Amino acid sequence: MRTRSAWALGEIKDTRAVEPLIQSVNDQDWYIHWGAADALGKIGDNRALEPLTLLKDDDDDYVRRAGKEAIEKIRANNSNNTA
């Protein structure tokens, strides 16, 4: 249920969800922090960059990849907004 909620928040792209999603990045369940990272990438808010960088050391390959992809999406979104 929490992963689906994170997914829905990412689809809505409401920046009010950024702080709760950042907290979910540290969840013990890999599926939760994978979903939170994905949602944060979709939202594209800079506040998520630092917490997402911590995922590079996660034990799970899917989580590491989700963190990396989320960071790339946020950076691409920011470069598109400044162009």
C-alpha positions as CSV (number, residue, x, y, z in Angstrom):
1,M,0.0,0.0,0.0
2,R,2.8,2.5,0.9
3,T,4.6,1.8,-2.4
4,R,1.5,2.4,-4.4
5,S,1.0,5.6,-2.4
6,A,4.5,6.7,-3.3
7,W,3.9,5.9,-6.9
8,A,0.7,7.9,-7.0
9,L,2.4,10.9,-5.3
10,G,5.1,10.8,-8.0
11,E,2.4,10.8,-10.7
12,I,0.7,13.8,-9.2
13,K,4.0,15.6,-8.9
14,D,2.9,17.6,-5.9
15,T,5.9,19.1,-4.2
16,R,4.1,18.9,-0.8
17,A,4.9,15.1,-0.9
18,V,8.7,15.7,-1.1
19,E,9.4,15.7,2.6
20,P,7.4,12.5,3.4
21,L,8.9,10.8,0.4
22,I,12.4,11.8,1.6
23,Q,11.6,10.1,4.9
24,S,10.5,7.0,3.1
25,V,13.9,6.8,1.3
26,N,15.3,5.6,4.6
27,D,12.6,2.9,5.2
28,Q,13.8,-0.6,6.1
29,D,11.7,-2.1,3.3
30,W,13.6,-1.9,0.0
31,Y,10.4,-1.8,-1.9
32,I,9.3,1.4,-0.1
33,H,12.5,3.3,-0.6
34,W,12.7,2.1,-4.2
35,G,9.1,3.6,-4.7
36,A,10.0,6.8,-2.9
37,A,13.1,7.3,-5.0
38,D,11.1,6.8,-8.2
39,A,8.4,9.2,-7.0
40,L,11.0,11.8,-6.0
41,G,12.5,11.6,-9.5
42,K,9.2,12.2,-11.1
43,I,8.5,15.2,-8.9
44,G,11.9,16.7,-9.7
45,D,12.5,18.7,-6.5
46,N,16.1,19.6,-5.6
47,R,15.5,18.9,-1.9
48,A,15.6,15.2,-2.8
49,L,19.1,15.2,-4.3
50,E,21.1,14.8,-1.1
51,P,18.9,12.0,0.4
52,L,18.9,10.2,-2.9
53,T,22.7,10.2,-3.1
54,L,22.7,8.1,0.0
55,L,21.1,5.3,-2.0
56,K,24.3,4.7,-3.9
57,D,25.5,2.6,-1.0
58,D,22.3,0.6,-0.6
59,D,22.5,-3.2,-0.6
60,D,19.8,-3.6,-3.3
61,D,20.7,-3.1,-6.9
62,Y,17.1,-1.9,-7.7
63,V,17.3,0.7,-5.0
64,R,20.7,2.0,-6.1
65,R,19.4,2.2,-9.7
66,A,16.2,4.0,-8.7
67,G,18.3,6.5,-6.7
68,K,20.6,7.1,-9.6
69,E,17.7,7.5,-12.1
70,A,15.9,9.8,-9.8
71,I,18.9,12.1,-9.5
72,E,19.3,12.1,-13.3
73,K,15.6,13.0,-13.7
74,I,15.9,15.9,-11.2
75,R,19.0,17.2,-12.8
76,A,17.5,17.0,-16.3
77,N,14.4,18.7,-15.1
78,N,16.5,21.5,-13.6
79,S,18.5,22.0,-16.7
80,N,15.3,22.1,-18.8
81,N,13.9,24.8,-16.5
82,T,17.0,27.0,-16.8
83,A,17.4,26.8,-20.6
